[in-house]
Amino acid sequence: DNDWYTLVRPLIYMTKDELLNYVIINEIPYAIDESNNEDHYTRNRYRKEVLPFLKKEDSKVEQKFIKFHQTLDEVSSYLHKEVEKALTKVVSHDKLLIEPFNDLDTIIQKLVLEEILKRFYQDDLVLISDKHLDAIFKIISSKRANVKLNFPNDVVIRKSYDTIEFERNTEIIDSYEIEL
């Protein structure tokens, strides 16, 4: 099952000046979050120090950032569609098929693995880093037929000849000893 959330940011493509002008012209009351004045937040330091410097260099820098953000959104949407298509080709019976996986472009391979891990880990995806992805790539390219990786939260990734299987270790420890 694919649990996707839609995050709506209708004003993301507007500059602060555009928003302020709109509320002033239309006499719309607004509030300013006091945390915007605190310099210990990176976003505030960027807004107060970096953005004015960039505006001196190019007065249209905000519009260029907005356009770049829109382009990135379009690329992200396209890549998501490509990953969904690729998943239908490289996953069968909950196993990653190595041969067709190796035919994918490198970026799609990485995103396919991230998608599989995202579905598997759900809210615990923060436990997975680039070193984990690198380990999966390493076993995929390994000549060894059988390899096992132990990942966080009792997840086991097992290579068996031409497939990779992602599973949760369900062995339950019946008893344990605590030394006091």
Secondary structure as UniProt FT lines:
FT   TURN            10..13
FT   HELIX           16..25
FT   TURN            26..27
FT   HELIX           34..37
FT   TURN            39..40
FT   HELIX           42..45
FT   HELIX           46..50
FT   HELIX           51..57
FT   TURN            59..60
FT   HELIX           61..90
FT   STRAND          91..92
FT   TURN            93..94
FT   STRAND          95..97
FT   HELIX           98..102
FT   HELIX           106..121
FT   HELIX           122..127
FT   HELIX           130..141
FT   STRAND          146..151
FT   TURN            152..154
FT   STRAND          155..160
FT   TURN            161..162
FT   STRAND          163..168
//
